[in-house]
């Protein structure tokens, strides 16, 4: 089984940046800066944040500086040392952020009478934000930000339906520099208060060998079952995804083990990659971390974090159950067996040797349940990881391991931290121009007030926007534009955000741009497009669950009996969905049986007692039909 230091990574796919090619002095500087960032925010999580300007300014300054000295000017190339341009841009970012931190009280007092220095800093940050995103994510994301800037400047020249009075570049720069909707506003605040502390927690868990423990316990629990490696992939992705908050990192980490095992036991290579990718995005829905989007949701809605994770548990379980039954019936249809006894460790043995490694995660969950802040819970999770790692010689963390976890945690923030600037620009321009209100009117007009059509339009918009934006950025943009329209159509605030949040994940597994599926395909040596198509087929709940959010009390927004009926009915629905998808129930299904099962599945997803009962009866009819066929064929033989 895996040991602590057994890692298989693809460049940048796991959320970290590779600095091994840099010269030694620069590696040392980068590690010190990254470790300092981790230490500063872990201290803030435990003992209280510094004044706002320092709390936000340090994060922005170090993120800009680290990106410029670690990421090359041209994506896909490598460098042995930062160029003079890189050093200059990093220094410029530090100076501008230092100005913000030093003169913040004066800046806030002179709103409306800003100085030339304020304007210059605002213009510099606009340019640096775009360049930072370009280096990490390519041109698509900064291109969208530039388009929003041009839209804001040339508002009077826009078509009447989206026209506005227009704003100067100077106004835009100052708005981005000073406003609550700018660079040092809501997005940066969410990152430093919630997201990065959980990234540090994940880095410590990785350094302690907890990831390998999760894979081993998943193998012990599910390895012998029908289609064992695929079910190991689901359980391992569920455990790792609950703390990583990254579908791509989850795919790369667990897929490096599970995908070769799936291929070895007979799964087609495209199917193996698709199963891992589909299971990995489930971590975005499973508490306690759920990716950066859930923390953005806290800020946008004002709904407590504990409430959001409470209502997310059942939908997440249903998502994983849907993939479980899909691979189960697929394995039955293909005649695939589980792993042999010598390939599967004993559950008791794994728990006895390394079960202590699960305690930090359990501690975090307990602290969240008791109402402590996410940052405080994550800090104690980090602290608990160190003594828990001493349970075995192989996982014991020393001073060097702790330092490595600190700087790896800091480096892991760069991929997601690099979008802060451009997302702040996009949201700032939406706020400055009043575009959100106009979009609501357009959206309601196009959908003709039909909620189902509105959700379909949001799904299409999420897919298109997700081709160019990371999933977190996609969620933010769609949420700002579409949630008010859903509210107008009678959808509750929490349900509206959950609809957008779930649909924003589809770009991970839906062609033509499906990053998690591409990562799975790379490991499986499979065709990326075919892998994406199969991943989309396995991840149907990604599209069904938003409908349940809109039309049923899935999020505990109803009477207890109605909620229980919806949960039970949906659980039966995902079971039948797996059978329909694989074309197998008790035996292989013919067309008539498959149609009956499809109708039964739809009835079970319909939030009503009688439709559920009817769905169960229809599935029972198919079962008895197939049983009769089995006995008839046995008798004839």
Secondary structure per residue as TSV (DSSP state, phi and psi in degrees):
chain	resnum	aa	ss	phi	psi
A	1	X	-	360.0	175.7
A	2	X	-	-75.2	142.2
A	3	X	-	-101.6	175.4
A	4	X	T	-57.5	-42.2
A	5	X	T	-95.9	6.9
A	6	X	-	-82.0	104.1
A	7	X	-	-129.7	134.1
A	8	X	-	-120.6	115.7
A	9	X	-	-126.3	152.6
A	10	X	-	-110.7	151.3
A	11	X	T	-56.3	118.2
A	12	X	T	68.0	-5.1
A	13	X	T	-70.4	-23.0
A	14	X	T	-94.8	9.5
A	15	X	S	91.6	3.0
A	16	X	-	-114.8	165.8
A	17	X	-	-111.1	139.5
A	18	X	-	-84.1	117.5
A	19	X	-	-111.4	9.0
A	20	X	T	-63.5	-28.6
A	21	X	T	-79.2	-9.4
A	22	X	S	-77.9	153.4
A	23	X	-	-64.7	153.0
A	24	X	H	-53.1	-47.2
A	25	X	H	-59.5	-38.2
A	26	X	H	-72.4	-35.5
A	27	X	H	-60.9	-41.1
A	28	X	H	-64.5	-45.1
A	29	X	H	-61.9	-45.7
A	30	X	H	-63.3	-43.5
A	31	X	H	-63.3	-40.1
A	32	X	H	-64.3	-44.2
A	33	X	H	-63.4	-44.8
A	34	X	H	-65.5	-42.3
A	35	X	H	-66.2	-36.3
A	36	X	H	-63.6	-40.6
A	37	X	H	-59.9	-47.4
A	38	X	H	-60.5	-47.1
A	39	X	H	-62.8	-40.8
A	40	X	H	-61.9	-45.2
A	41	X	H	-81.6	-24.9
A	42	X	H	-68.4	-40.4
A	43	X	H	-62.5	-42.8
A	44	X	H	-63.3	-37.8
A	45	X	H	-64.5	-33.9
A	46	X	H	-85.8	-40.8
A	47	X	H	-116.5	7.1
A	48	X	-	101.6	142.7
A	49	X	-	-73.9	153.5
A	50	X	-	-70.4	177.2
A	51	X	-	-52.8	150.0
A	52	X	H	-52.2	-42.8
A	53	X	H	-65.4	-33.2
A	54	X	H	-79.1	-38.1
A	55	X	H	-60.5	-42.3
A	56	X	H	-85.5	-39.7
A	57	X	H	-63.6	-39.8
A	58	X	H	-62.5	-43.6
A	59	X	H	-62.6	-49.8
A	60	X	H	-62.4	-45.1
A	61	X	H	-62.0	-49.4
A	62	X	H	-69.7	-35.6
A	63	X	H	-62.9	-49.3
A	64	X	H	-58.2	-49.6
A	65	X	H	-62.6	-45.4
A	66	X	H	-66.5	-38.4
A	67	X	H	-63.6	-44.7
A	68	X	H	-68.1	-32.6
A	69	X	H	-91.5	-10.5
A	70	X	H	-106.4	-38.4
A	71	X	S	-88.6	133.3
A	72	X	-	-69.9	161.7
A	73	X	S	-62.6	-37.5
A	74	X	S	-107.5	125.4
A	75	X	T	-64.6	143.4
A	76	X	T	90.3	-5.9
A	77	X	-	-105.1	172.6
A	78	X	-	-125.7	166.1
A	79	X	-	-147.0	150.4
A	80	X	S	-92.9	-18.1
A	81	X	S	-161.0	152.4
A	82	X	-	-64.0	143.8
A	83	X	-	-79.9	172.2
A	84	X	H	-60.7	-35.7
A	85	X	H	-63.0	-45.3
A	86	X	H	-59.4	-46.9
A	87	X	H	-63.9	-40.3
A	88	X	H	-63.7	-43.4
A	89	X	H	-66.8	-40.3
A	90	X	H	-62.7	-44.3
A	91	X	H	-64.3	-38.8
A	92	X	H	-62.8	-41.5
A	93	X	H	-62.5	-41.8
A	94	X	H	-65.0	-39.4
A	95	X	H	-65.9	-46.2
A	96	X	H	-65.5	-44.1
A	97	X	H	-67.3	-35.0
A	98	X	H	-63.3	-39.7
A	99	X	H	-60.4	-44.1
A	100	X	H	-61.0	-45.4
A	101	X	H	-68.7	-38.8
A	102	X	H	-73.2	-40.8
A	103	X	H	-107.5	16.2
A	104	X	H	-54.1	-46.6
A	105	X	H	-58.8	-40.4
A	106	X	H	-68.1	-38.3
A	107	X	H	-61.4	-44.6
A	108	X	H	-69.0	-29.1
A	109	X	H	-76.0	-25.7
A	110	X	T	-105.1	29.8
A	111	X	T	-56.9	130.0
A	112	X	T	92.5	-13.1
A	113	X	S	-134.0	49.7
A	114	X	-	-67.5	153.4
A	115	X	-	-91.7	171.9
A	116	X	H	-63.7	-32.6
A	117	X	H	-64.7	-40.5
A	118	X	H	-60.5	-45.4
A	119	X	H	-63.3	-43.8
A	120	X	H	-62.0	-43.6
A	121	X	H	-62.7	-40.2
A	122	X	H	-63.0	-43.3
A	123	X	H	-65.0	-41.6
A	124	X	H	-61.6	-43.7
A	125	X	H	-66.5	-33.8
A	126	X	H	-59.3	-49.6
A	127	X	H	-65.9	-45.1
A	128	X	H	-64.2	-37.7
A	129	X	H	-61.8	-43.4
A	130	X	H	-67.6	-42.7
A	131	X	H	-67.3	-38.8
A	132	X	H	-61.7	-47.0
A	133	X	H	-64.9	-36.6
A	134	X	H	-63.2	-41.8
A	135	X	H	-64.1	-38.5
A	136	X	H	-87.7	-39.7
A	137	X	H	-116.8	-1.6
A	138	X	-	87.4	-170.1
A	139	X	H	-84.3	-18.7
A	140	X	H	-60.7	-52.0
A	141	X	H	-64.1	-52.0
A	142	X	H	-63.6	-29.6
A	143	X	H	-62.0	-39.3
A	144	X	H	-65.6	-41.5
A	145	X	H	-62.0	-42.2
A	146	X	H	-63.3	-39.7
A	147	X	H	-61.6	-39.7
A	148	X	H	-67.3	-36.7
A	149	X	H	-63.7	-46.1
A	150	X	H	-63.3	-39.1
A	151	X	H	-60.5	-38.7
A	152	X	H	-70.7	-37.7
A	153	X	H	-72.0	-44.3
A	154	X	T	-102.5	39.4
A	155	X	G	-58.7	-35.1
A	156	X	G	-69.3	-21.6
A	157	X	G	-92.2	-2.4
A	158	X	S	-76.5	161.4
A	159	X	-	-56.2	152.1
A	160	X	G	-53.3	-37.0
A	161	X	G	-66.3	-24.4
A	162	X	G	-124.9	14.4
A	163	X	-	-75.2	156.9
A	164	X	-	-154.3	-179.7
A	165	X	-	-74.6	-16.1
A	166	X	-	84.1	151.3
A	167	X	-	-137.1	148.1
A	168	X	-	-75.8	161.3
A	169	X	H	-61.8	-35.9
A	170	X	H	-62.8	-41.8
A	171	X	H	-64.3	-40.0
A	172	X	H	-64.1	-45.8
A	173	X	H	-62.1	-45.2
A	174	X	H	-66.4	-38.9
A	175	X	H	-61.5	-43.3
A	176	X	H	-68.6	-29.3
A	177	X	H	-83.2	-36.5
A	178	X	H	-110.5	-33.6
A	179	X	S	-67.1	154.8
A	180	X	T	-62.2	-25.3
A	181	X	T	-91.1	8.9
A	182	X	S	-97.0	-157.9
A	183	X	T	-62.0	-38.3
A	184	X	T	-97.1	32.1
A	185	X	S	-108.9	-137.0
A	186	X	H	-60.2	-45.4
A	187	X	H	-63.8	-48.0
A	188	X	H	-62.1	-38.0
A	189	X	H	-64.2	-41.2
A	190	X	H	-63.8	-41.6
A	191	X	I	-63.0	-46.0
A	192	X	I	-78.5	-26.4
A	193	X	I	-83.6	-27.7
A	194	X	I	-128.1	-59.5
A	195	X	I	-65.5	-52.4
A	196	X	H	-68.3	-28.0
A	197	X	H	-66.6	-37.0
A	198	X	H	-71.5	-29.8
A	199	X	H	-63.8	-41.4
A	200	X	H	-63.5	-40.0
A	201	X	H	-60.1	-44.6
A	202	X	H	-62.3	-37.4
A	203	X	H	-65.0	-39.6
A	204	X	H	-69.5	-39.2
A	205	X	H	-63.0	-40.2
A	206	X	H	-63.4	-43.9
A	207	X	H	-66.1	-27.6
A	208	X	T	-85.9	-4.5
A	209	X	T	87.4	11.7
A	210	X	H	-65.5	-35.1
A	211	X	H	-61.5	-44.2
A	212	X	H	-64.4	-37.3
A	213	X	H	-62.0	-42.3
A	214	X	H	-61.8	-41.2
A	215	X	H	-66.6	-40.2
A	216	X	H	-64.9	-43.0
A	217	X	H	-69.0	-34.9
A	218	X	H	-64.1	-40.2
A	219	X	H	-64.4	-41.4
A	220	X	H	-65.5	-37.0
A	221	X	H	-78.4	-38.8
A	222	X	H	-120.8	-5.9
A	223	X	T	-62.4	-34.6
A	224	X	T	-84.4	-10.7
A	225	X	S	-74.0	168.0
A	226	X	T	-55.8	127.1
A	227	X	T	65.9	38.5
A	228	X	H	-46.6	-54.2
A	229	X	H	-58.1	-34.8
A	230	X	H	-66.7	-39.4
A	231	X	H	-73.1	-31.9
A	232	X	H	-60.7	-42.5
A	233	X	H	-58.1	-42.3
A	234	X	H	-66.6	-48.6
A	235	X	H	-66.3	-43.8
A	236	X	H	-64.5	-41.7
A	237	X	H	-66.1	-34.5
A	238	X	H	-65.2	-45.3
A	239	X	H	-68.0	-48.6
A	240	X	H	-69.7	-38.5
A	241	X	H	-65.3	-27.3
A	242	X	H	-66.2	-17.5
A	243	X	H	-117.8	-23.5
A	244	X	H	-79.3	-37.9
A	245	X	-	66.0	19.3
A	246	X	-	-138.8	118.1
A	247	X	H	-65.2	-37.9
A	248	X	H	-70.3	-45.6
A	249	X	H	-60.9	-39.1
A	250	X	H	-63.8	-44.5
A	251	X	H	-60.3	-46.2
A	252	X	H	-67.7	-42.4
A	253	X	H	-69.3	-54.6
A	254	X	H	-78.9	-33.0
A	255	X	H	-65.5	-27.5
A	256	X	H	-61.1	-25.0
A	257	X	H	-100.1	-47.3
A	258	X	H	-75.3	-35.1
A	259	X	H	-64.6	-47.5
A	260	X	H	-59.7	-36.3
A	261	X	H	-65.6	-41.7
A	262	X	H	-62.3	-43.6
A	263	X	H	-63.6	-38.0
A	264	X	H	-63.7	-35.5
A	265	X	T	-89.9	3.4
A	266	X	T	115.9	-1.4
A	267	X	-	-72.0	137.2
A	268	X	-	-58.0	148.3
A	269	X	H	-63.5	-36.5
A	270	X	H	-65.6	-38.7
A	271	X	H	-66.4	-40.6
A	272	X	H	-60.5	-47.3
A	273	X	H	-64.3	-36.9
A	274	X	H	-68.8	-40.3
A	275	X	H	-61.0	-45.8
A	276	X	H	-64.7	-43.5
A	277	X	H	-64.1	-43.1
A	278	X	H	-64.9	-42.6
A	279	X	H	-67.2	-34.6
A	280	X	H	-68.5	-33.8
A	281	X	H	-73.2	-14.1
A	282	X	G	-62.9	-25.6
A	283	X	G	-62.3	-21.3
A	284	X	G	-72.6	-13.0
A	285	X	T	-109.3	-12.7
A	286	X	S	-98.5	123.2
A	287	X	T	-62.0	157.9
A	288	X	T	-93.2	-17.5
A	289	X	T	-88.9	-56.4
A	290	X	-	62.4	20.2
A	291	X	H	78.5	172.7
A	292	X	H	-67.5	-26.5
A	293	X	H	-59.2	-37.1
A	294	X	H	-67.0	-31.6
A	295	X	H	-73.9	-34.5
A	296	X	H	-61.9	-39.6
A	297	X	H	-61.6	-39.5
A	298	X	H	-57.6	-44.8
A	299	X	H	-70.3	-40.0
A	300	X	H	-72.9	-33.8
A	301	X	H	-99.6	-26.0
A	302	X	-	77.6	4.5
A	303	X	-	-78.3	133.0
A	304	X	-	-58.0	145.3
A	305	X	H	-57.8	-41.0
A	306	X	H	-61.0	-36.2
A	307	X	H	-66.2	-42.9
A	308	X	H	-63.7	-42.9
A	309	X	H	-72.8	-28.6
A	310	X	H	-65.9	-44.5
A	311	X	H	-77.8	-10.0
A	312	X	H	-90.7	-14.1
A	313	X	H	-63.8	-52.7
A	314	X	H	-64.4	-46.6
A	315	X	H	-56.4	-38.9
A	316	X	H	-65.2	-43.4
A	317	X	H	-61.4	-41.6
A	318	X	H	-62.7	-37.6
A	319	X	H	-62.3	-49.8
A	320	X	H	-65.7	-36.3
A	321	X	H	-62.8	-37.1
A	322	X	H	-63.5	-40.2
A	323	X	H	-72.3	-38.2
A	324	X	H	-55.8	-51.0
A	325	X	H	-70.7	-31.8
A	326	X	H	-63.0	-46.7
A	327	X	H	-73.4	-28.7
A	328	X	H	-63.6	-51.7
A	329	X	H	-68.6	-33.5
A	330	X	H	-64.5	-41.8
A	331	X	H	-64.8	-39.3
A	332	X	H	-61.3	-43.3
A	333	X	H	-65.5	-38.1
A	334	X	H	-86.7	-6.3
A	335	X	T	71.2	33.1
A	336	X	-	-89.2	139.8
A	337	X	-	-105.5	177.2
A	338	X	-	-86.3	-171.6
A	339	X	-	-76.1	158.6
A	340	X	-	-78.4	166.7
A	341	X	G	-59.0	-39.0
A	342	X	G	-75.1	-9.5
A	343	X	G	-96.6	-7.7
A	344	X	S	-118.8	122.3
A	345	X	-	-74.3	162.3
A	346	X	-	-79.9	139.3
A	347	X	H	-58.3	-46.0
A	348	X	H	-61.3	-38.7
A	349	X	H	-66.1	-43.9
A	350	X	H	-63.5	-44.7
A	351	X	H	-66.5	-38.5
A	352	X	H	-66.1	-40.2
A	353	X	H	-78.3	-41.8
A	354	X	H	-136.6	15.7
A	355	X	G	-61.3	-25.5
A	356	X	G	-61.9	-22.5
A	357	X	G	-68.4	-16.5
A	358	X	G	-81.8	-13.0
A	359	X	H	-61.9	-40.1
A	360	X	H	-58.6	-41.3
A	361	X	H	-65.6	-42.1
A	362	X	H	-63.9	-36.4
A	363	X	H	-64.5	-43.4
A	364	X	H	-60.5	-45.4
A	365	X	H	-62.1	-42.3
A	366	X	H	-63.6	-42.9
A	367	X	H	-65.1	-37.6
A	368	X	H	-66.6	-41.2
A	369	X	H	-62.3	-37.1
A	370	X	T	-80.0	1.8
A	371	X	T	96.5	7.1
A	372	X	-	-73.0	157.5
A	373	X	-	-67.2	151.6
A	374	X	H	-56.6	-41.1
A	375	X	H	-64.0	-42.2
A	376	X	H	-64.1	-42.8
A	377	X	H	-63.4	-42.9
A	378	X	H	-64.6	-38.1
A	379	X	H	-59.8	-47.8
A	380	X	H	-68.8	-28.5
A	381	X	H	-63.9	-42.5
A	382	X	H	-61.2	-47.8
A	383	X	H	-63.1	-39.1
A	384	X	H	-70.9	-25.1
A	385	X	H	-61.9	-35.5
A	386	X	H	-64.9	-57.0
A	387	X	H	-65.2	-31.3
A	388	X	H	-65.5	-30.5
A	389	X	H	-69.2	-17.5
A	390	X	T	-77.8	1.0
A	391	X	T	-65.2	-29.7
A	392	X	S	-133.6	155.2
A	393	X	T	-64.9	-36.1
A	394	X	T	-69.0	-27.7
A	395	X	T	-105.8	0.3
A	396	X	-	-61.5	126.2
A	397	X	-	-93.2	124.1
A	398	X	-	-101.4	-169.7
A	399	X	H	-59.4	-43.0
A	400	X	H	-63.6	-39.2
A	401	X	H	-67.1	-38.3
A	402	X	H	-65.6	-43.9
A	403	X	H	-62.6	-41.5
A	404	X	H	-62.6	-40.3
A	405	X	H	-64.6	-37.0
A	406	X	H	-64.3	-48.4
A	407	X	H	-76.7	-31.3
A	408	X	H	-65.8	-36.7
A	409	X	H	-62.9	-42.7
A	410	X	H	-63.9	-42.7
A	411	X	H	-66.7	-32.3
A	412	X	H	-67.9	-18.5
A	413	X	H	-78.3	-14.2
A	414	X	H	-69.8	-38.3
A	415	X	H	-61.8	-46.2
A	416	X	H	-81.9	-32.2
A	417	X	H	-67.0	-25.9
A	418	X	T	-69.5	-12.8
A	419	X	T	-91.6	-8.0
A	420	X	H	-57.4	-45.1
A	421	X	H	-64.0	-50.7
A	422	X	H	-72.1	-34.5
A	423	X	H	-66.5	-37.4
A	424	X	H	-63.5	-37.4
A	425	X	H	-62.9	-48.1
A	426	X	H	-60.8	-49.2
A	427	X	H	-66.8	-36.7
A	428	X	H	-62.6	-41.2
A	429	X	H	-68.9	-35.7
A	430	X	H	-63.0	-42.4
A	431	X	H	-68.4	-43.5
A	432	X	H	-65.9	-37.8
A	433	X	H	-91.3	-10.7
A	434	X	T	71.9	24.8
A	435	X	H	-64.5	-30.8
A	436	X	H	-59.6	-42.9
A	437	X	H	-65.9	-40.7
A	438	X	H	-65.0	-39.6
A	439	X	H	-65.1	-37.3
A	440	X	H	-59.9	-44.8
A	441	X	H	-63.4	-44.6
A	442	X	H	-62.7	-43.5
A	443	X	H	-62.4	-45.8
A	444	X	H	-65.2	-35.6
A	445	X	H	-68.4	-44.4
A	446	X	H	-66.5	-40.3
A	447	X	H	-80.8	-7.5
A	448	X	T	56.0	30.7
A	449	X	T	73.8	11.3
A	450	X	-	-93.3	118.8
A	451	X	H	-66.4	-41.5
A	452	X	H	-62.1	-44.1
A	453	X	H	-63.8	-37.9
A	454	X	H	-61.6	-42.3
A	455	X	H	-66.7	-38.8
A	456	X	H	-62.1	-41.7
A	457	X	H	-64.0	-39.4
A	458	X	H	-65.0	-40.2
A	459	X	H	-61.3	-42.8
A	460	X	H	-66.0	-42.4
A	461	X	H	-63.8	-40.1
A	462	X	H	-63.2	-40.4
A	463	X	H	-65.0	-45.6
A	464	X	H	-66.9	-47.5
A	465	X	H	-66.9	-35.0
A	466	X	H	-65.1	-17.5
A	467	X	T	-67.2	-24.7
A	468	X	T	-116.1	-16.3
A	469	X	S	-115.9	147.1
A	470	X	-	-59.2	157.8
A	471	X	H	-60.6	-36.4
A	472	X	H	-64.2	-45.1
A	473	X	H	-64.7	-39.4
A	474	X	H	-61.3	-44.4
A	475	X	H	-60.1	-45.5
A	476	X	H	-60.8	-49.1
A	477	X	H	-63.8	-48.2
A	478	X	H	-65.4	-38.0
A	479	X	H	-63.1	-44.3
A	480	X	H	-63.4	-35.8
A	481	X	H	-88.3	-38.7
A	482	X	H	-100.1	-28.7
A	483	X	H	-59.4	-43.0
A	484	X	H	-57.1	-36.8
A	485	X	H	-66.8	-41.1
A	486	X	H	-63.7	-38.0
A	487	X	H	-61.2	-40.3
A	488	X	H	-63.2	-28.0
A	489	X	T	-87.4	6.1
A	490	X	T	95.3	7.6
A	491	X	-	-84.2	133.2
A	492	X	-	-62.2	154.1
A	493	X	H	-57.0	-48.4
A	494	X	H	-65.5	-38.9
A	495	X	H	-67.1	-39.3
A	496	X	H	-61.8	-44.7
A	497	X	H	-67.9	-38.0
A	498	X	H	-65.4	-37.5
A	499	X	H	-58.7	-50.0
A	500	X	H	-65.7	-40.9
A	501	X	H	-63.0	-46.7
A	502	X	H	-64.7	-45.0
A	503	X	H	-66.9	-26.7
A	504	X	H	-68.2	-16.9
A	505	X	G	-82.3	-8.0
A	506	X	G	-67.5	-21.7
A	507	X	G	-68.8	-13.5
A	508	X	G	-71.7	-28.2
A	509	X	T	-132.6	2.5
A	510	X	S	-106.4	118.7
A	511	X	T	-60.2	157.3
A	512	X	T	-85.8	-18.1
A	513	X	S	-111.5	106.0
A	514	X	-	-137.8	87.6
A	515	X	H	-62.8	-45.5
A	516	X	H	-63.8	-40.5
A	517	X	H	-65.1	-37.7
A	518	X	H	-63.6	-39.3
A	519	X	H	-63.7	-42.8
A	520	X	H	-64.7	-39.2
A	521	X	H	-65.3	-37.2
A	522	X	H	-62.6	-42.1
A	523	X	H	-69.2	-39.5
A	524	X	H	-79.9	-7.8
A	525	X	T	55.8	47.9
A	526	X	-	-117.0	169.4
A	527	X	-	-70.4	123.0
A	528	X	H	-62.2	-41.9
A	529	X	H	-66.5	-45.2
A	530	X	H	-62.8	-39.8
A	531	X	H	-61.2	-41.6
A	532	X	H	-63.9	-40.9
A	533	X	H	-62.7	-43.2
A	534	X	H	-70.1	-34.6
A	535	X	H	-64.9	-40.7
A	536	X	H	-62.5	-39.3
A	537	X	H	-63.2	-40.4
A	538	X	H	-72.7	-26.2
A	539	X	T	-99.9	36.7
A	540	X	T	-57.8	-31.2
A	541	X	H	-62.3	-20.5
A	542	X	H	-60.5	-27.4
A	543	X	H	-104.9	-25.8
A	544	X	H	-78.6	-40.9
A	545	X	H	-59.6	-41.1
A	546	X	H	-57.9	-32.9
A	547	X	H	-67.3	-38.6
A	548	X	H	-67.1	-36.6
A	549	X	H	-60.6	-39.0
A	550	X	H	-79.4	-36.3
A	551	X	H	-114.1	4.7
A	552	X	S	-144.2	165.1
A	553	X	-	-83.9	42.4
A	554	X	T	-57.9	-32.1
A	555	X	T	-93.7	29.7
A	556	X	S	62.0	30.6
A	557	X	-	-104.1	57.2
A	558	X	S	-171.8	-166.3
A	559	X	-	-72.3	146.1
A	560	X	H	-54.0	-40.4
A	561	X	H	-64.7	-43.2
A	562	X	H	-64.3	-39.7
A	563	X	H	-64.2	-44.4
A	564	X	H	-62.0	-41.7
A	565	X	H	-62.0	-44.3
A	566	X	H	-63.4	-44.2
A	567	X	H	-62.9	-48.4
A	568	X	H	-64.8	-43.9
A	569	X	H	-62.3	-42.1
A	570	X	H	-66.2	-34.8
A	571	X	H	-64.1	-41.0
A	572	X	H	-66.5	-38.0
A	573	X	H	-61.1	-42.3
A	574	X	H	-69.0	-31.6
A	575	X	H	-62.2	-48.6
A	576	X	H	-67.7	-33.2
A	577	X	H	-61.2	-40.2
A	578	X	H	-62.3	-40.1
A	579	X	H	-66.8	-42.5
A	580	X	H	-63.7	-43.7
A	581	X	H	-63.1	-41.2
A	582	X	H	-86.7	-16.9
A	583	X	T	71.2	34.2
A	584	X	B	-147.5	135.4
A	585	X	S	-126.3	-96.5
A	586	X	S	-81.8	-35.2
A	587	X	S	-137.6	-174.4
A	588	X	B	-62.5	138.8
A	589	X	-	-93.5	144.7
A	590	X	-	-87.9	-179.1
A	591	X	H	-62.1	-43.6
A	592	X	H	-63.0	-44.6
A	593	X	H	-64.6	-39.2
A	594	X	H	-66.0	-38.7
A	595	X	H	-65.3	-42.3
A	596	X	H	-61.9	-42.9
A	597	X	H	-64.9	-37.1
A	598	X	H	-63.2	-43.9
A	599	X	H	-63.7	-42.2
A	600	X	H	-61.7	-39.3
A	601	X	H	-62.9	-46.2
A	602	X	H	-62.0	-40.6
A	603	X	H	-63.3	-38.1
A	604	X	H	-70.8	-28.4
A	605	X	H	-79.6	-13.0
A	606	X	S	-79.4	123.4
A	607	X	S	-74.3	74.7
A	608	X	-	-154.5	140.8
A	609	X	H	-60.9	-45.4
A	610	X	H	-71.1	-36.0
A	611	X	H	-66.8	-35.5
A	612	X	H	-64.2	-46.5
A	613	X	H	-59.7	-43.2
A	614	X	H	-64.0	-39.7
A	615	X	H	-62.8	-40.8
A	616	X	H	-64.6	-42.7
A	617	X	H	-61.3	-43.8
A	618	X	H	-65.2	-40.6
A	619	X	H	-67.1	-34.4
A	620	X	H	-64.6	-36.9
A	621	X	H	-61.4	-43.7
A	622	X	H	-63.8	-41.2
A	623	X	H	-60.9	-48.3
A	624	X	H	-64.7	-37.2
A	625	X	H	-58.7	-49.6
A	626	X	H	-67.7	-34.9
A	627	X	H	-64.3	-41.4
A	628	X	H	-62.6	-43.4
A	629	X	H	-60.9	-38.6
A	630	X	H	-63.5	-47.0
A	631	X	H	-67.8	-36.4
A	632	X	H	-63.7	-43.2
A	633	X	H	-67.0	-36.3
A	634	X	H	-66.6	-40.2
A	635	X	H	-67.5	-39.1
A	636	X	H	-67.2	-29.4
A	637	X	-	-73.5	360.0
